[in-house]
Amino acid sequence: MTHKKVSGGGKETKTRMSGLVSFLSRIKKSDRTTKMFFGSVVLACAVMVVVVVAIVTQPPTLNSTPVGVIPIFRHPLTGAVIDAPMQSLPQVFAVMIENSADAWPLAGLQDAFLVIEAPVEAGIPRFEAFFSDDAATEKIGPVRSARPYYLDWASEFDAVYAHVGGSPEALDLIPSMSLTDCNEFFNGTYFYRWSARYAPHNVYTTMRELLLFANNADLETPHYDSWQFKSDAAGDDAQSLSLDWSSGTTYDVDWNYDAITNAYVRDQRGVNVFLEKGEQTRANNVAVMESDIEIVDEMGRRHIRTIGEGRAMIAQDGRVIFGTWKKASQAERLRFYDEAGNEMMMNAGKTWVEVVSSLGQVRVTSRRVASKE
């Protein structure tokens, strides 16, 4: 913030004092008591003028915090309260993780601060899981291939984008995107193939390996905006979400509200434990965005509109809010707004975004679950 310096304060004060002195000299000497009393009053007024002028002419203090107000600092990715503001933004890692039934159970999703789920070929959903550089996830995967629309979401973080190959269109686009490519085809030392799985469901990585890749790549400090965050504020409602992904039920998803933790537990095919070590998948916010989705080739690959705006639903604090999503460009953050046009403040923690062709695929339910923690 730039402040203009107020000048001329000293000259103005001298002028006022000179006038007061002149005024006092005109007082008659006949009444000593009256003169002394009146002089004291005028002198007191003069002191007040000097003090006021001095205060007005002082430049404001930069970055001052009002007395009695305790500043709250939040992690720019999770919204968690931290002790002091970060000196630089954390590096983000966007990892493509498959969700085909052959790949279950999955690994690492529990540590992602953001997960975006969108359909690929045959309508099977695939995850783009976003990790902060302070995560310590020991196993992430199975890692799968890139698609164009996931690149737009990774670009808004200047992310390291980890994947195994990709569609021709996606591979052509990557060099022009605001991200750092970490393709297993050319960076195999940062991935490993697990012998207990068969290809293509056997490629994994770790945060240690991804951080090593970033260090060797000598990346510049990323630039991105943060969402607005708030603290939990659970209400009396217990609204949950149910998503119909395809003609079958294999990939249908329920996000059931847990009133004890004020979070949502993910059920897939009626099972709420589908991670490798038995972890539940939980989210503090669940957003559903409606967008244009079309099949573009004989392989069944999709094109999904990521730029612009569309209808949305946001589940948090036990209630479902209808609104819109907006993303102005590849580099701009995806954001959500309520029906009045106010940007949604997200609960601190983890957020999942479900991408569908119609909000008609989503039902609001009143199912409530008990916490297992």
Residue pairs with C-beta under 8 A, 6 or more apart in sequence:
1 62
3 59
3 60
3 62
5 59
6 56
6 57
6 58
6 59
7 57
9 53
9 54
9 56
9 57
12 53
13 49
13 50
13 53
13 54
16 46
16 49
16 53
17 46
17 50
20 42
20 45
20 46
23 42
24 39
24 42
27 35
27 38
27 39
28 35
29 35
65 71
72 81
73 81
73 82
73 83
73 84
73 85
74 80
74 81
74 82
74 226
74 229
74 348
75 81
75 82
75 86
75 90
75 132
75 348
76 86
76 89
76 90
76 224
76 226
77 90
77 92
77 113
77 114
77 130
77 132
77 226
78 113
78 132
78 348
78 349
78 350
79 227
79 229
79 230
79 346
79 347
79 348
79 349
80 348
80 349
81 348
88 221
89 221
89 222
89 223
89 224
90 132
90 133
90 134
90 222
91 132
91 133
91 159
91 160
91 214
91 219
91 222
92 130
92 131
92 132
92 133
92 157
92 158
92 159
92 160
92 222
92 224
93 130
93 131
93 132
93 133
93 159
93 160
93 162
93 207
93 210
93 214
94 128
94 129
94 130
94 150
94 153
94 154
94 157
94 159
94 160
94 161
94 162
94 179
95 108
95 128
95 129
95 130
95 131
95 140
95 141
95 143
95 162
95 163
95 205
95 210
96 126
96 127
96 128
96 143
96 144
96 145
96 146
96 150
96 161
96 162
96 163
96 164
97 106
97 108
97 109
97 126
97 127
97 128
97 129
97 140
97 141
97 142
97 143
97 144
98 106
98 126
98 127
98 142
98 143
98 144
98 201
99 106
99 117
99 124
99 125
99 126
99 127
99 251
100 124
100 201
101 250
102 201
103 142
103 197
103 201
104 274
105 274
105 275
105 276
106 141
106 142
106 274
106 275
106 276
107 139
107 140
107 141
107 142
107 204
107 275
107 276
107 277
108 129
108 131
108 137
108 139
108 140
108 141
109 115
109 127
109 129
109 275
109 281
110 275
110 279
110 280
110 281
110 282
111 131
111 135
111 136
111 137
111 207
112 129
112 130
112 131
112 135
112 350
113 130
113 131
113 132
113 135
113 349
113 350
113 351
114 129
114 130
114 350
114 351
114 352
114 353
115 127
115 128
115 129
115 130
115 283
115 350
115 351
115 352
115 353
116 127
116 128
116 130
116 150
116 153
116 352
116 353
116 355
117 125
117 126
117 127
117 253
117 352
117 353
117 354
117 355
118 125
118 126
118 128
118 147
118 149
118 150
118 302
118 304
118 355
119 125
119 126
119 245
119 246
119 293
119 302
119 304
119 355
120 126
120 147
120 301
120 302
121 299
121 300
121 301
121 302
122 246
122 300
123 245
123 246
123 247
123 251
124 246
124 251
125 245
125 251
126 144
126 147
126 150
128 150
128 153
128 154
129 140
130 157
130 159
131 137
131 140
131 207
131 210
133 211
133 214
135 207
136 207
136 208
137 206
137 207
138 206
138 207
138 208
139 204
139 206
139 276
140 204
140 205
140 206
140 207
141 194
141 203
141 204
141 205
142 197
142 200
142 201
142 202
142 203
142 204
143 162
143 163
143 164
143 184
143 191
143 203
143 204
143 205
144 163
144 164
144 200
144 203
145 163
145 164
145 165
145 166
145 167
145 170
146 161
146 163
146 165
146 166
146 167
146 170
146 171
146 174
146 183
147 166
147 167
147 170
147 301
147 302
148 167
148 169
148 170
148 173
148 303
149 302
149 303
149 304
149 306
150 161
150 170
151 161
151 170
151 173
151 174
151 177
151 179
151 330
152 306
152 307
152 327
152 330
153 306
153 334
154 161
154 177
154 179
155 177
155 178
155 179
155 330
155 331
156 224
156 327
156 330
156 331
156 332
156 333
156 334
157 179
157 222
157 224
158 178
158 179
158 180
158 222
158 223
158 224
159 179
159 180
159 222
160 179
160 180
160 182
160 210
160 213
160 214
160 217
160 219
161 174
161 177
161 179
161 180
161 181
161 182
162 182
162 184
162 190
162 191
162 205
162 210
163 182
163 183
163 184
164 183
164 184
164 185
164 191
164 200
164 203
165 171
165 183
165 184
165 185
166 174
166 183
167 301
169 301
174 181
174 183
175 181
177 330
178 330
178 331
180 214
180 217
180 219
182 190
182 210
182 213
184 190
184 191
184 203
187 213
189 209
190 205
190 209
190 210
190 212
190 213
191 203
191 204
191 205
191 209
192 203
192 204
192 205
193 199
193 202
193 203
193 204
194 202
194 203
194 204
195 202
196 202
224 333
225 332
225 333
226 333
227 333
227 335
227 345
227 346
228 343
228 344
228 345
228 346
229 345
229 346
229 347
229 348
230 345
230 346
230 347
230 348
231 347
231 348
232 262
232 284
232 317
232 347
232 348
233 317
234 259
234 262
234 317
234 318
235 317
235 318
235 319
236 318
237 317
237 318
237 319
238 257
238 259
238 318
238 366
238 367
238 368
239 257
239 315
239 318
239 319
239 320
239 364
239 365
239 366
240 254
240 255
240 256
240 257
240 264
240 315
240 364
240 365
240 366
240 367
240 368
241 254
241 255
241 264
241 286
241 288
241 313
241 315
241 320
241 362
241 363
241 364
241 365
242 252
242 253
242 254
242 255
242 362
242 363
242 364
242 365
243 252
243 253
243 254
243 255
243 288
243 354
243 356
243 361
243 362
244 252
244 361
244 362
244 363
245 251
245 252
245 253
245 361
246 252
249 269
250 269
251 268
251 269
252 268
252 269
253 266
253 267
253 268
253 354
254 266
254 267
254 268
254 365
254 367
255 264
255 265
255 266
255 267
255 283
255 286
255 315
255 352
256 264
256 265
256 267
256 272
256 365
256 367
256 368
256 369
257 263
257 264
257 315
257 318
257 367
257 368
257 369
258 264
258 265
258 282
258 368
258 369
258 370
258 371
259 318
259 368
260 370
260 371
261 282
261 371
261 373
262 284
262 317
262 318
262 347
263 282
263 283
263 284
263 349
264 282
264 283
264 284
264 286
264 315
264 352
265 272
265 280
265 281
265 282
265 369
266 272
266 274
266 280
266 281
266 282
266 283
266 352
268 274
272 280
272 281
272 369
273 279
273 280
274 281
275 281
280 372
280 373
282 350
283 349
283 350
283 351
283 352
284 316
284 346
284 347
284 348
284 349
284 350
284 351
285 314
285 315
285 316
285 346
285 347
285 349
285 350
285 351
285 352
286 314
286 315
286 316
286 351
286 352
286 353
286 354
287 312
287 313
287 314
287 315
287 325
287 336
287 351
287 352
287 353
287 354
288 312
288 313
288 314
288 353
288 354
288 355
288 356
288 359
288 362
289 310
289 311
289 312
289 325
289 334
289 336
289 353
289 354
289 355
289 356
290 310
290 311
290 312
290 356
290 357
290 358
290 359
291 304
291 305
291 306
291 310
291 325
291 355
291 356
291 357
292 303
292 304
292 305
292 310
292 357
293 302
293 303
293 304
293 305
293 355
293 356
293 357
294 302
294 303
295 301
295 302
296 302
296 303
304 355
306 327
306 330
306 334
307 327
307 328
307 329
307 330
308 326
308 327
309 324
309 325
309 326
309 327
310 324
310 325
311 322
311 323
311 324
311 325
311 359
312 322
312 323
312 324
312 325
312 336
312 337
313 320
313 321
313 322
313 323
313 359
313 362
313 364
314 320
314 321
314 323
314 336
314 338
314 344
315 321
316 344
316 346
316 347
317 347
320 364
321 338
321 339
321 344
322 338
322 339
323 336
323 337
323 338
323 339
323 344
324 336
324 337
325 334
325 335
325 336
325 337
326 334
326 335
326 336
326 337
327 333
327 334
327 335
334 353
335 343
335 344
336 343
336 344
337 343
337 344
338 344
354 362
356 362
